[in-house]
Amino acid sequence: MQLILDLLTTEDGHIAAVRPTKAPTKHIPVFSSVNDIEYKDEFRLPRIDNFPFVVSLKSIYQLLYHQELEVLYYGKPAKV
């Protein structure tokens, strides 16, 4: 999570020397796929999927920079 947030502090994807006080005007693209909360496999209990991680990342970004993180969703259940 920290590494991704560090990468999101710059427009070109290079980690900044210090954390900026405000978000850059644009950030590197963030893609997410398989946006389900959980899935069932051979394990007896449902497993947490990718979407809770994305929600956490967006929440932390919002708290730090008071700006919404733009995420491009692909795969099920996204229509794209």
C-alpha positions in Angstrom: 0.0 0.0 0.0 2.8 2.4 0.9 4.7 1.8 -2.3 1.6 2.4 -4.4 0.8 5.6 -2.5 4.4 6.8 -3.0 4.2 6.2 -6.7 0.9 8.1 -6.9 2.6 11.3 -5.5 4.1 12.1 -8.9 2.8 12.4 -12.4 5.6 10.3 -14.0 5.7 7.4 -11.6 9.0 8.2 -10.0 8.9 8.2 -6.2 9.2 11.7 -4.7 11.9 12.6 -2.2 9.3 14.1 0.1 5.6 13.6 0.3 3.8 16.5 -1.3 1.2 18.3 0.7 -1.3 18.1 -2.1 -2.0 15.6 -4.8 -0.5 16.0 -8.3 -2.8 17.3 -11.0 -2.7 13.8 -12.5 -1.3 10.5 -11.3 0.0 7.4 -13.0 -2.9 5.2 -14.1 -4.4 2.7 -11.6 -6.1 -0.3 -13.0 -8.1 -2.9 -11.1 -9.7 -6.1 -12.2 -12.0 -8.8 -10.6 -13.7 -6.2 -8.4 -15.6 -8.7 -6.3 -15.5 -8.5 -2.5 -15.0 -12.2 -2.0 -14.8 -15.4 -4.0 -15.2 -19.1 -3.2 -12.6 -21.6 -4.1 -11.6 -25.0 -2.6 -11.1 -23.4 0.8 -14.1 -23.9 3.1 -14.7 -20.1 3.7 -15.0 -17.3 1.1 -11.7 -15.5 0.4 -11.3 -11.7 0.2 -10.8 -10.5 -3.3 -9.1 -7.4 -4.9 -11.9 -4.9 -4.4 -11.4 -4.3 -0.6 -7.7 -3.4 -1.3 -8.8 -0.9 -3.9 -11.4 0.7 -1.5 -8.6 0.9 1.1 -6.2 2.6 -1.3 -8.8 5.1 -2.4 -9.8 5.9 1.2 -6.2 6.5 2.2 -5.5 8.7 -0.8 -8.7 10.7 -0.1 -7.5 11.2 3.6 -4.1 12.3 2.5 -4.9 14.5 -0.4 -8.6 15.4 -0.1 -9.0 14.3 -3.7 -10.5 11.2 -5.2 -8.2 8.6 -6.7 -9.1 7.7 -10.2 -9.2 3.9 -10.8 -10.0 2.2 -14.1 -11.9 -1.0 -13.5 -11.7 -4.0 -15.9 -13.0 -7.5 -15.8 -16.1 -8.8 -14.0 -18.4 -7.3 -12.8 -17.3 -4.1 -14.7 -19.0 -3.4 -18.0 -15.8 -2.6 -19.8 
